[in-house]
């Protein structure tokens, strides 16, 4: 009878240790996933900042080019009248 109980205890320990290993892996995966999500959110927020910065730079340049084009057309119009 003791042998039977020892086998049960050994089986219980094996099951418990395998469960603990799987539980530990699950916790590691969850923590890794959380870190990845935070990293992705940070990268996208930086990307948004870069995008808005580049957009403002290009808008300034486009406004400058539009002003040059308008001034050039006005100057051509004045030269033709003279």
C-alpha positions, 0 to 999 in steps of 0.5 A: 500500500505504501508503494501505491501511495508513493507512486501517487505522490510522485505522479502528483509532484510531476503533474504539479511541476509540469503545471508550474513550468507551464504557468511560468511560461504563460506569465513570461509570455504575457509579460513579454506581450505587454512589453511589446505592446508598450514598445509599439505604442511608444514607437507609433507616438514617436512616428506621429510626432515625426510625421507632424514635424515633417508635415509642418516643414513641407507646408512651410516650403510649399507656402514659400514656393506658392508665394514665389510663383505668385510673385513671379506671375505678378512680376511677369504681368508688370513687365509685359505692361511696361 
